[in-house]
Amino acid sequence: MSASPAAPRPNAVVAVLALAGIVVSLMQTLVIPIVPELPRLLDAPASDTAWAVTATLLAAAVATPVVGRLGDMAGKRRMLLFSVCLLIVGSVVCGLSDTLVPMIVGRALQGLSAAVIPLGISIMRDELPAERLAGATALMSASLGVGGALGLPIAALIADNMDWHMLFWLSGALGAVALVLVVVLVPESAVRTGGRFDVLGGLGMAAGLVCLLLAISKGADWGWGSGTTLGLFAAAVVVLLVWGWWELRIPQPLVDLRTTARRQVLFTNLASIAVGFSMFAMSLVLPQLLQLPEATGYGLGRSLLTAGLVMAPSGLVMMAFAPVSAKVSKTRGPKVTLMIGALIVAAGYGLNIVLMSEVWHLALVSCVIGAGIGFTYGAMPALIMGAVPASETAAANSLNTLMRSIGTSVASAMAGVILAQMTVSLGGFALPSENAFKVVMAIGAGAALLAFVIASFIPRHRAGSGVAHSAPAAGAEAPAAPAH
């Protein structure tokens, strides 16, 4: 890769890294409009084409902690460029695909780019002035939700009016723009650990996560009591226990479990699982309510494009609330910010239970929940970085991102079961009932309240101490940040 710029320009660094985060999160949403059509487009059974989504999930789960650790060791900018290159290559492979196997390969390559957001947050910690850090990391963290919200209407518009391959060419083009901007404007951090990569730890974590997430994501199709599903859950438990034993006994582990067990990191990660669950419940419920036929009595009979446009403002609200989140973290501490965000999300779901009969109702609900997510996503990296050494920032943020992903996977599986079991019949088709949606909303609210309770156990910080900042001299390794 080319040499990094000599002097970082804070505004440019923040804008480019946030753009890269939005591009990666867009990639996850772009495929949604064509998922029902994939069996016809790829001439394959629906059970097989579902792997176009599952492969991305699994690849992202494996890549995020591994690439984060490599970023700490070998250079965060270098690994960010590598991740964006994988996104571009995966997009090109999908853009050229007309059969199942290359589509799955391309989607897996796209999933391997998921570490861009935690890497971006870590670069910000190393390169930005202390006074800019909280707002910038909140914006970067929120880019995950921003890209997801904006991706749906863009994808629906393309799917309705152009060849479906254009979805992936757009993803590749945006990735190329992000790549060039990172090369030109983002410096390489001097904060790195060096050392040897924990290959066995990487393989063990990958195997355990694949077993766990495969069981969660495919359990409804295979049967929750089937031998395959239960076997995968059992294998995940055994493999992850052995992996944990290995990580505790080697000097340079993939994941420093002793740091992860610190109260602040542990409870932030547990809260992140609940927040990830709560956020994804909205993404599952609102588009379906908008698109179900009006004849059901509760569906609004709108197009996918309309559903996307209704959801899109929530992403803009997340971005708008990032600086508010940072200001609250600076004055009250990121623990308070996380708790406020969790309460706002819970209130949004409560509002949804009583307001779901008009399009504007759902637009309002998505914006309220989006505001809450903006608070929580802004607080989490601040809490993580306030408790780990600067040399472990990328690995720690990557693990936190993984926790959110596990929460969204569990939400998808649980909501899928509820919506499939609580149905009404319309024209010979079984559709999710109104009560099914209300149950999912209530569970989403409960998950947000659980995040609030978990966050209450995080140690309280002094106002203004939300993010531990480190800006080492060029070429020097950063000293470890003090434990909180």
PyMOL commands that set and color helices and strands:
alter all, ss='L'
color gray80, all
select helices_A, chain A and resi 10-30+32-42+46-49+51-74+76-95+100-111+116-127+130-161+166-185+199-222+227-249+257-260+263-291+294-296+304-332+334-354+359-385+390-421+434-455
alter helices_A, ss='H'
color red, helices_A
select strands_A, chain A and resi 423-426+429-432
alter strands_A, ss='S'
color yellow, strands_A
deselect
rebuild
show_as cartoon
